[in-house]
């Protein structure tokens, strides 16, 4: 199973979905976590001072869905309601946590 991780260093789940500039992609094989790819993306969130632009946000979430289409789960430190809903509607399982990547297999078993 492939999973996507919001991470600043590829070692820890420590980045908010809206601030992610890339997604680390891992293959889960039993209790092993194997890094297979890093996929760059435009940040979903434009910051607290940016006016909301629903059309632009919808476009960005479509890009994320396409970028992660072969993944079944997303691990992130936090995620807002709108992107969570959009991804859950596409059958992504989302786990909010702040853990080392090598420990996410324990979280998969709980979901």
ZABA-94610 format. One record per atom (N, C-alpha, C, CB): x, y, z. Coordinates in pm, whole numbers, plus 50000, padded with zeros to 5 digits. Each point is the difference from the previous one (the first is absolute). Glycine has a CB too. Example, Ala and Ser with C-alpha at 12.3 -4.5 7.8 and 13.67 -1.06 7.14 Angstrom:
// ZABA-94610
513194943150780/499115011950000/500905012050000/498114988350125/501545022249803/500825011950006/499235010950073/501184993749785/
END
This chain:
// ZABA-94610
500844988350000/499165011750000/500895012350000/498154987750121/501495022249797/500745012749998/499275010350086/500884995049768/499935012750305/499475010850082/500795012849972/499284983650180/500075027649841/500655013149984/500215006150138/498935003449772/502175003750243/500365006050128/500365014749979/500814977750088/498625030849997/500385014250002/501165001250099/497625008349943/503564994750003/501205000050083/500975010949952/499714975450045/501025030150050/501035009949964/501334993449966/498875016550149/501304970949896/501304993649983/499944985449952/500805015150177/498004979749801/499864986149958/500184990050113/500815007049780/499444997850339/500204991250115/498885001050103/502455002149963/496845009150034/498965002550099/498735005349934/501775004650172/497094991249880/498735006149961/499925012750084/498824977549940/501435034049997/500125012450079/499525012549926/501924989450115/497395008849773/499605011449919/498495000349983/502204999249880/497235012750131/498575002149975/499744998049851/499815016350195/499104977149770/499674997549861/500095012849916/498504981350073/500945029549977/499965012649924/501365006149974/497815003750098/503194992449981/501355005449983/500954990649927/499635012750208/499894975549758/500874990149935/500395004749859/498904981550133/502395018549841/500525003149867/500374987449924/500855021850086/499064966949984/500204987049937/499354989450088/502175007649891/497614981050050/499504988450073/501044989049985/497555006449962/502824987650149/500874988449999/499094987949984/501795011250146/498544980249760/499194988249972/500764987750051/498915011149797/500384980850280/500594987950057/499164988049963/500965013250190/499714975649793/499354987149982/500044993150136/500664998249751/498204997250295/499924992850127/500024985049968/498705019150113/502294974249938/500144985549981/500114993650138/501155002949772/497734992550279/499984994650136/500315011050099/500694977449917/500405021050157/500405010550094/501125008749946/499304985150186/501015013349685/501055008049937/499405011849926/501444979649978/499245031850029/499615012249930/501125003349903/498615008650198/501084990549671/501025001849898/499715012749921/500364975149985/500595034350014/499845012549926/500114997049851/500965013650193/498014990349731/500024997249856/500005012449913/498834979150052/500785032550003/499885011749914/499845012650085/498974985949817/501355025350124/499695013250055/499325007649888/501985000050166/496805004749860/499235006949897/499775014550042/498884978349933/501645030849988/499855014250030/498595004649967/502445003749954/497125006550119/498685005749979/500005014650041/498934977650039/500125029649913/499815013850043/499264999650134/499945008849759/500474999850334/499335000250129/498515002749983/502135007950110/497064984849963/498555001749996/499615013350066/499684974850004/500945028350108/499675011950077/500865011849955/499334985750196/500035025649785/500725012049959/500375008950119/498804999049782/500794997050337/500335007650119/498805007450055/502305002349916/497815002350208/498875006350068/499585013549940/500754988450204/500145018249726/499675013149945/499434999349858/501795009550142/498254978749798/499494998549863/498484998750002/502174989049928/497155018449986/498544998649996/499624986249947/499755025049965/499174969150089/499584986849951/499605000649853/499234993950231/501184996349695/499664999149858/499544985649974/501695018349934/497004979050079/499494986349988/500374993249869/498135006950145/501895000649746/500344994049871/501464995349998/498295014749888/502604993750163/501424996350003/500234988250094/500635023849950/498664976150164/500154988950095/499504987049938/499745016050192/499164984549734/499474988149933/501004994949897/497655008250035/502985000849893/501024996149902/501194993250070/499295019149849/501134986750263/501144994450072/499694986150054/500725023250060/498084974949993/499684986950056/499904989649888/498785010950191/500804993249691/499974990749886/501424995749963/497895010949914/503064998450092/501404996649972/500524990250104/500365022749893/499314979850234/500444991050107/499414986049978/500175019550161/498544979949809/499364987049975/500724992449889/497805009450075/502544997649819/500704993749888/501414995750042/498675014049837/502014994450240/501364997050046/500034987650089/500545024449987/498404973750092/499974989050097/499074988649960/500515016750175/499094982749699/498974990649958/500344985350026/499385016549828/501904980150182/500374986150026/500214997250150/501044999449774/498665010350310/500144998450145/498634997950063/502085014550000/497904978150109/498734997650067/499885007650133/499944977749892/501185027150160/499985007250127/500895012349992/499574978650124/500085031349959/500795012150014/500285002250148/498995010249790/502274991450245/500415003250136/500445014650002/500714975950048/498725031750042/500295014350007/499905004750145/499135003449765/501615007250267/499915005550135/498615005950025/502475004849997/496985001849904/498655005950007/499475001649859/500545012250216/498154988649774/499355002649871/498695007150026/501084979649893/498595030250024/498765007650015/498794991849957/501285020949962/497544984350073/498754992949972/499754998249850/499085009250212/501115001149710/499704999249856/500894990049928/499255023850008/502084976850009/500824990049930/499774985850055/501705017949957/498044981050173/499704986850057/498784994049933/501005006950220/497945000949773/498754995349940/500224996049853/498695015050156/502044993249771/500264997149858/500774987049983/499995024549952/501004973150133/500804987949988/499244987750050/502065013850027/497204987750082/499204988750051/498954996049896/500365007850238/499095002049691/499034996949894/500624992049887/498795020950057/502544979349932/500734992149900/500554987150061/500595021149878/498924975550241/500364987550071/501404999850060/498484988749846/502115023150174/501265000550075/499674998350147/501105015049826/499754977850244/499944999750146/501035010150046/499244975450013/500385033050081/500895010650047/500314997850147/499075016249831/502214984550202/500444998650137/500755012550039/500134974849980/499375032250122/500715011550056/500864995050114/498145016249934/503154986450056/500934995650103/501305007849986/498964977050004/501875021750095/501385005049993/500874988950052/499335024650030/501144967149878/500754987950033/501174998549904/497924989050089/503095003549952/501024996249903/499354991049893/501845001750177/498594999949699/499424992449890/500124985050024/500565018749845/500544976950215/500174985650019/499004994050099/502395003149947/496815005150120/498994994950094/498585000649945/501495007350184/498344997049692/498625001449950/499304986749977/500715021149895/500034968150095/499344987049984/499104997050119/501934991849863/498475012550256/499154998050119/498685007549985/502064997150142/497975014649795/498785008049983/499104994149892/501265020350073/499324973449827/499224993949893/499134988850058/501795005849830/498774986350258/499284988850059/498825004850085/502124986849999/497945025450054/498905005350081/498895006049918/501635004350177/498614998349695/498985006549914/499104989949936/501565018549957/
END
